[in-house]
Amino acid sequence: MSRIIRRRGILRGLGAAALLAPLVQLFGARRSRGATAALPKVVFFYTPCGLQVDLWHPEPASGAGVVLKQLSAPLEPFKAQCTFMDGVAMYPLSDHQGGSRQVLAGDNQDRKTIDVLLGEHLQGTAPFGSIQLGVQSRISEGGQNTVLHPNISRISDAEWIFGEDNPIAAFDRIFGNFSAPSDDGSAALLAARQKSILDSASAGLLSLQNQVPPSEKRKLESYTESIRALERQLAGSGLEQSASCNPTDFNPTGFSVPAVTDPNQAAYNAAQNKEIVGDLQMEIARLSLACGRSRVVTLAYEHTNAKHPIAGLGAFGVHDSSHFTAPPGKNEGDATPEQMDAKLTAWNNYRVWYAQKLAKFLQMLADTPDVEGSLLDNTIVVHCSELGIGHRTERVPFVFCGGGALGFKLGQAFDFRGGVPAFSGGAHDGVRMLAHSSLLTAVANQLGMPLPQPIFGYAGPQALDPRSLGILV
Amino acid sequence: MGKQMARCYPSAALGLLLLLTSSCTGIVDGPPSGSSGPGGVGTPGVGSPGPGGVTDLDAAANCQEAPSPRLLRQLTREEYRKTVADLLALTEPDVSAVPPDATVRGFTNNVTVAFVTPAHMDAFLRAGGQLAKRAVQESYAGLVGCVTEDAACAADFVNRLGQRAFRRPLTNEEQSRYVQFFDPGLTGGDFKTGVALAIQALLVAPQFLLRSELGADAGDGRFQLTPYELATSLSYTLWGTLPDNALFASAASGALANRTELEAQARRLLADPRGRERVSSFFYEWLEVPKMFVASKDEATFPALAADRGGVRPLQDAMKAEHDAFVTHVVFDSTRGFEELFTADYSFVNDRLALLYGLPAPGSPEQVVQVPLGAGSPRGGLLTMGALLFGHARTTSSSPTQRGHLIREALLCSDIPPPPPDVDPNVPPGAAGKTARQQITNLTGTGVCAGCHQLMDPIGFGLEGFDAIGQFRTTDNGEPVDATGEIVAIATPGAFDGPRELSQVLAASREAKACFVTNYYRFARGYDAKDVDVCALQQLQRDFVVGQLSIPDLFVSLVLKDSFSSRRSAEVLSP
């Protein structure tokens, strides 16, 4: 994917949308949408490697009484629209990898993560269920093909969803059309070709159905579901017409991704492009919600083993800097006091930078009118990380922002430490912190998603009824 | 991170640790009682193997080979790349949009974790479109064998390309399905557009992306691979791509059903450059060589890496080239035996790698060339290569645990339970001891951690003469290196001194030889051996360990097994 998004291409896509109306009927009935009510939306905003918890979590308070700390200070303009939660732990695992595994799954079990489930629940007429975007979320020391950290979004343990790190490809996929072998035809012709190609794949699947043993059915089901997802995208090529949906303004600086043989060397993976890639991905997330492409977006800034430094903030990546007791560039060994100080400074710089990005994203949503109110009013933004204090999945920096119209009670700071029975055994023995599964459950409940169990994920004594927490209206 | 995590002390997470300890202790004491199947048919005194580990070689004579599971095998990204290159006669096709493969034990082709997710489907569709466009521009005349550009020409094209894409003749229904892409309603009357659309459609078809090992019903619940399925399994096992014309012809004529023909085809494929490349891919995945490309190293500690900045990795590239050249030399050009993999007195280096290894520069800046290592060299064989040492080490220091773990699991097929989740994988600051060996011994040599670590660390100690990037050293942090160690929980446990003796132990080990067979079985079949595979695996292990088969003969033996071509319906496989 190397082409620069051109206005002409976008316009062609939009033209296709208009011409596609009859085709839409081919893909089954579209659920009708409420005439005026804004649809609920959710964004999971992930930032890596935990933080210095006491420099982030505000003391319990509400309204103007909430006093943000050094690392959370960039969120000051949104203090009244966010609820900060200390004393939240993710059970039962407690390390980088375990945290990544658990953060959207509720625990360490093999299940579909909540962003995917919510995507299915909220999809309605949107062409995409959930959208997963990343900012250098796969690159590991130059090797994105060897995934050393669990993907936070999954269909199952065997079916991972790789966040799209290339904003140009992501935009192309979400707002453009499929790449057709010949693009000189009209939009309707292109759509007809794409439909024919997907139809032929479906026919191929159908002919296999009766040949495979039960043990292989899941492979065909997965394949079929994937084709259906593309068909929905094709059917949903029509962008919602509103002033807020303005994809033609995307990528004003013309960021491009020249072709390279090794994706590790791609422009979107370059350390110096982290800022612009992040900005573009946030814009894609905003546009996806504004244009009705999806109601659920997961945006991951980097990952648990993130390597690349951010210019001006530190000489080493966030993962290295989080190992602040080791010398620069190392995860082990004794740092001198000066070295430790430098690493902590860098780590805190990164944390402030991530908070700035979150604040920027919240502002983008706040500035985008929805059917009623703003996107921020109708979107619950869940900030999360795979770790909290130290190397542990405790005091994880969960923050709910926005979603005022969805029944979330905002402008508060909680500390849930001590409010639950102690966890017994394992990595969290003796820990008395609220299970983050309660928070994921709160999101599911408020967005009307039925759950097979009262709690999504870990359901031990540390998981409380979300209605008892004070985070909901 | 702040160092508040558990160490290997009895106070931390006691219940889980005791469980782990007892499971590793079980290995030390012998196989767990009552176990069965390939994961538990242990020779007395032999360590309890992982799934598909060392099996009972004596039982091979009396066992009955069973059909293996009916499968659909999704093309890996590498298989996809090679297949579209061959199918469409394209050089270096761009498949970077295709998501990476999930791996099991390093292998990218495990059927239990391969699914066409929405991201895959999107990528296959996009990549297919681009590849189709390229094919029309670059390979049109070769792909379309007619110039009339009429219906007959379209049908001929679809038949010929479709047969190679699906690796069998198309059914009438399929032929009609793909000929429809020449409908003027879709092409606007442009024949080349029809060609491109048909190609794109073929490239997203399940019959292309999922190669069939379903077989045809042979009664009694058994299925037999069709000649085309057999040819396909053969070519993907030995080449990683689709059959060539000669193999297709053998399938079409029915000749491939003949065992002599099957063996001749297997030997032909193996001897082909594609066969050599496939063999190096097997070793590459089995020995976790890709870790080398993602390992974090400290340039301040290792100035030799300074020139590797900017994402260019000439050192690792040279190590991979050494690895590839070495394994293919042993397997095809030298003794073709297992022992030489560990005992060779030569290797393949370029000037850059020679400098790292302390060898005279061979005068070859890029290509690796064969060089003698010289008497008394600490190097020789796979274990002492940068390709293994670099990726199995820490940022600044060696890791006896990582290296021992690789040898215990990948080379001896004994599984080690994962560490408790809150164990800090890093040696903490201020850990007692100066050398890596002293530090890890002080941390894990006693107490609850020792149960598992004794199975790994003392093996890894044998490679302590190599630092985190594979350079030879005699001191570690100012202290003399101690490279003595021992291997316990194998049939002939014993002590060794240094990497060459460690290599000798493995070269002579029945477990290591049997484990090599097990891993090739995993690679060839796309899953960990299950109960139904026990007999086939036992027989192959017996022939390789006792019967002294060469490595190429082992590879051929595997594809000649009845279980390679016969199938049965089976339960859902798990990783």
Interface residues (C-beta under 8 A of the other chain):
Chain A: M1 C49 G50 P92 L93 S94 D95 G98 S140 E141 G142 G143 Q144 N145 T146 V147 L148 I155 D157 A158 E159 W160 I161 F162 E164 A169 R173 F178 S179 A180 P181 S182 G185 L189 A192 R193 S196 I197 L198 S200 A201 A203 G204 L205 S207 L208 Q211 V212 P213 P214 S215 E216 R218 K219 L220 S222 Y223 E225 S226 I227 A229 L230 A259 V260 T261 D262 P263 N264 Q265 A266 K307 S322 H323 F324 T325 A326 P328 G329 K330 N331 E332 G333 D334 A335 L387 I389 G390 H391 R392 G425 G426 A427 D429
Chain B: M1 G2 K3 Q4 M5 A6 A13 L14 G15 L16 P69 R70 L71 L72 Q74 E92 D94 S96 A97 P99 P100 A102 T103 T112 V113 A114 F115 V116 T117 P118 A119 H120 M121 D122 L125 R126 G129 Q130 A132 K133 V136 T171 E173 E174 R177 Y178 Q180 F181 G185 L186 G188 D190 K192 T193 A196 L197 I199 Q200 A201 V204 A205 P206 Q207 L210 L214 P290 K291 F293 V294 A295 S296 D298 E299 A300 T301 G311 R313 R394 T395 T396 S397 P420 P421 D422 D424 N426 V427 P428 P429 G430 S569 A570 E571 V572 L573 P575
